[in-house]
Amino acid sequence: MNNAAASWIGIEHGLRGANLTYSTACSSSAVTIGEAARRIARGDAQIMIAGGTEAPLTFGTLMAWEALKTLAQEDASNPAASCKPFARDRTGLVLGEGAAILVLENAEHARQRGARVHAEVAGYGLATDTEHITRPSIRGQALVSSGVAPSDVGYINAHGTGTQANDAVETAAIKEVFRDAAGDCPISYTKSMHGHLLGAAGALEFIIAILAMQCCIVPPTAHLRIRDPDCDLDYVAEGARRIEEPTAVMSNSFAFGGTNAVLIAQRA
């Protein structure tokens, strides 16, 4: 059952509120966080646990992704550098395993119990490009509305899978949304270091974006040596970068099936 992991967590901790599982491929945990935030904002709950987990490193799963022609070819000189997002010589993604979980809470409830507040979920956008089951769409990605002005976003954790199609389309979608400010915002693709966690990717990358905001340090896009002229934004290729304190940060999650989600966090 897709909901087995969430159900076991509920049993283990005696959680009796709404137990919901979202299956939207690589945007699943981002959707989970956004929908949990909406339930809290509506007053349906005061606190919710949201995130995702994925363990895809099995023979059958690897063969399925290989059949889709999305897995990276091994870099003969350095296998660890096989995933080269936004690079001219990129060949695809590398799968990873892991889990990422957030506790979302009504602000007043958090204050009353003295909780440490890391950030505020300031925006959540969800759209479907409805053009192709595996091919991304510029229009579909740019349709996602977050409710925060582009000028307020000081860092983007890109979805960019390291495939030829996705990275170019995401670059174009960022340009369409951010317009003249697109080149001023630092962007990184951390899947180049932790792999693509599929259903858990959105939650992990949202946490990374929040930590970047807290520390004022943007993680790098690893292995970006030969730049693709179609991917010409500020992809932080030189290593981690210290930045001025950002007002907000953004995390993109774009999935097979066309379900595109964006999460925005701002300082609490």
C-alpha positions as a printed Julia matrix, in Angstrom:
268×3 Matrix{Float64}:
  0.0    0.0     0.0
  1.28   3.46   -0.85
  0.06   4.7     2.53
  1.79   1.98    4.58
  4.72   4.12    5.75
  2.46   6.94    6.97
  0.15   4.44    8.62
  2.97   2.8    10.57
  4.2    6.21   11.76
  0.68   7.01   12.96
  0.44   3.68   14.81
  3.88   4.11   16.39
  3.16   7.6    17.73
 -0.59   7.45   18.29
 -1.4   10.13   15.71
 -5.16  10.3    15.16
 -5.64  13.21   12.78
 -5.98  13.04    9.0
 -3.55  10.53    7.44
 -3.08  11.35    3.75
 -0.66   9.97    1.16
  0.02  11.85   -2.09
  1.44   9.98   -5.05
  2.59  12.5    -7.66
  5.94  10.95   -8.56
  8.91  13.25   -7.89
  6.79  16.09   -6.47
  4.99  13.88   -3.92
  6.58  15.14   -0.71
  6.46  18.76   -1.87
  2.72  18.35   -2.47
  2.41  16.72    0.96
  4.01  19.75    2.65
  1.93  22.24    0.68
 -1.34  20.45    1.33
 -0.54  20.06    5.04
  0.16  23.81    5.24
 -3.2   24.48    3.58
 -5.05  22.28    6.09
 -3.43  24.18    8.96
 -4.23  27.55    7.35
 -7.9   26.48    7.0
 -8.03  25.52   10.66
 -8.44  21.79    9.97
 -5.39  21.03   12.14
 -2.94  22.83   14.4
  0.04  20.58   13.72
  0.88  18.05   11.01
  3.85  15.85   10.12
  4.67  15.98    6.42
  7.41  14.67    4.14
  8.42  11.64    2.18
 10.57   8.53    2.09
 11.92   6.49   -0.81
 14.11   3.4    -1.19
 14.32   2.75   -4.96
 17.73   1.07   -5.2
 16.46  -2.32   -6.27
 17.21  -4.22   -9.46
 13.7   -3.89  -10.87
 13.46  -0.17  -10.18
 16.86   0.52  -11.7
 15.92  -1.43  -14.83
 12.69   0.55  -15.15
 14.52   3.88  -14.95
 17.14   2.59  -17.37
 14.35   1.76  -19.83
 13.14   5.37  -19.58
 16.64   6.53  -20.71
 16.89   8.92  -17.78
 19.78   7.45  -15.77
 23.18   9.11  -16.15
 25.96   7.41  -18.04
 28.91   6.65  -15.79
 31.72   9.19  -15.87
 34.76   7.02  -16.6
 37.2    9.38  -14.89
 35.04   9.97  -11.77
 31.88   7.87  -11.28
 30.77  10.17   -8.43
 30.51  12.99  -10.99
 28.17  11.12  -13.33
 25.26  13.48  -12.63
 26.11  16.85  -14.2
 23.05  19.11  -13.95
 22.89  22.08  -16.33
 26.14  21.0   -17.99
 26.46  20.63  -21.74
 27.62  17.02  -21.34
 24.88  15.96  -18.87
 23.38  12.53  -19.51
 20.79  12.03  -16.78
 20.14  11.47  -13.09
 21.51   9.24  -10.35
 18.98   7.67   -7.99
 19.29   8.08   -4.22
 17.54   6.84   -1.1
 16.42   8.66    2.01
 13.67  10.4     3.92
 12.88  13.97    4.94
 10.16  14.98    7.4
  8.94  18.38    8.62
  6.65  19.32   11.48
  4.21  22.02   10.31
  2.35  23.99   12.91
  0.01  26.89   13.45
  2.17  29.87   14.48
  0.24  30.6    17.66
  0.29  26.93   18.69
  4.05  26.85   18.17
  4.57  29.97   20.28
  2.44  28.61   23.11
  4.46  25.42   23.42
  7.81  27.2    22.98
  8.74  25.41   19.77
 11.82  26.38   17.8
 10.5   27.82   14.54
 12.85  27.35   11.57
 10.82  29.13    8.89
  7.35  30.02    7.68
  5.72  28.31    4.7
  4.97  31.48    2.76
  3.83  30.07   -0.57
  2.73  26.89   -2.29
  1.88  26.53   -5.95
  0.57  23.47   -7.77
 -0.14  22.99  -11.47
 -0.2   20.22  -14.05
  1.26  20.67  -17.52
 -0.93  17.94  -19.14
  1.24  17.64  -22.24
  3.25  14.41  -21.89
  3.72  11.74  -19.2
  7.53  12.14  -19.09
  8.41  15.25  -21.12
  8.43  18.53  -19.14
  6.63  21.68  -20.27
  7.83  25.28  -19.9
  4.26  26.53  -19.74
  3.25  23.96  -17.14
  6.16  24.79  -14.85
  5.78  28.54  -15.19
  2.07  28.32  -14.4
  2.82  27.44  -10.78
  1.93  30.37   -8.54
  3.54  30.72   -5.14
  2.08  34.0    -3.88
  5.51  35.58   -3.23
  7.08  38.27   -5.42
 10.07  36.98   -7.45
 12.17  39.87   -6.16
 11.82  38.5    -2.61
 13.33  35.11   -3.5
 17.03  35.01   -2.61
 17.75  31.37   -3.54
 16.18  28.61   -5.64
 16.75  24.9    -5.1
 16.05  23.7    -8.63
 14.42  20.41   -9.52
 16.77  19.95  -12.51
 17.27  16.22  -12.9
 20.4   16.31  -15.03
 18.52  15.2   -18.15
 18.82  17.15  -21.38
 15.14  18.06  -21.53
 14.39  18.89  -17.91
 17.27  21.25  -17.18
 16.71  23.36  -20.27
 12.94  23.54  -19.66
 13.36  24.51  -16.01
 15.84  27.22  -16.95
 13.34  28.64  -19.44
 10.49  28.44  -16.89
 12.53  30.34  -14.27
 13.27  33.02  -16.86
  9.58  33.3   -17.73
  8.56  33.75  -14.09
 11.45  35.91  -12.85
 11.88  37.94  -16.05
 14.75  40.44  -15.74
 15.59  39.24  -12.21
 16.21  35.62  -13.28
 19.95  36.07  -13.66
 20.32  37.68  -10.22
 19.05  34.77   -8.12
 21.52  32.01   -7.12
 20.26  28.55   -8.07
 21.6   25.13   -7.21
 20.72  21.55   -7.94
 21.64  19.48   -4.9
 20.61  16.16   -6.47
 24.11  16.27   -7.96
 25.33  15.37   -4.44
 22.56  13.4    -2.71
 20.96  11.78   -5.76
 17.32  11.9    -6.84
 15.15  10.71   -3.97
 12.02  10.62   -6.15
  9.05  10.85   -3.76
 11.24  12.17   -0.93
 13.1   14.74   -3.06
 10.75  17.68   -2.57
 10.85  17.52    1.23
 14.63  17.09    1.38
 15.27  19.97   -1.01
 12.83  22.24    0.83
 14.75  21.57    4.06
 18.01  22.34    2.24
 16.53  25.63    1.02
 15.45  26.54    4.56
 18.92  25.77    5.93
 20.45  27.9     3.17
 18.22  30.77    4.3
 19.14  30.26    7.96
 22.9   30.02    7.33
 23.06  32.52    4.43
 25.07  29.89    2.54
 23.93  28.48   -0.81
 25.0   24.9    -1.58
 26.72  24.33   -4.92
 25.67  22.61   -8.11
 28.33  19.9    -8.21
 30.15  18.73  -11.35
 29.06  21.69  -13.48
 32.23  22.19  -15.51
 31.1   22.59  -19.12
 28.15  24.97  -19.18
 25.21  24.42  -21.52
 24.51  27.69  -23.35
 20.76  27.01  -22.91
 21.25  26.82  -19.11
 22.73  30.26  -18.56
 21.52  31.3   -15.1
 23.56  31.6   -11.89
 23.92  27.92  -11.02
 26.54  28.33   -8.23
 29.12  26.11   -9.91
 32.15  27.37   -7.98
 31.27  25.77   -4.63
 29.14  26.86   -1.68
 28.5   30.6    -1.66
 27.77  33.01    1.16
 24.88  35.37    0.38
 23.14  38.31    1.98
 20.28  37.34    4.28
 17.42  36.38    1.93
 13.8   37.31    2.53
 12.56  34.03    1.05
 13.78  30.86   -0.67
 12.12  28.58   -3.2
 12.2   24.85   -3.95
 10.99  23.4    -7.26
  9.59  19.88   -7.66
  8.54  18.85  -11.18
  7.32  15.31  -11.73
  6.63  12.67  -14.35
  2.91  12.91  -15.03
  3.22  16.68  -15.1
  2.41  17.54  -11.48
  4.55  20.6   -10.73
  4.88  21.97   -7.19
  6.73  24.99   -5.78
  7.29  25.7    -2.09
  8.36  29.07   -0.68
  9.79  29.57    2.81
 10.5   32.87    4.52
 12.03  33.83    7.82
  9.66  33.28   10.71
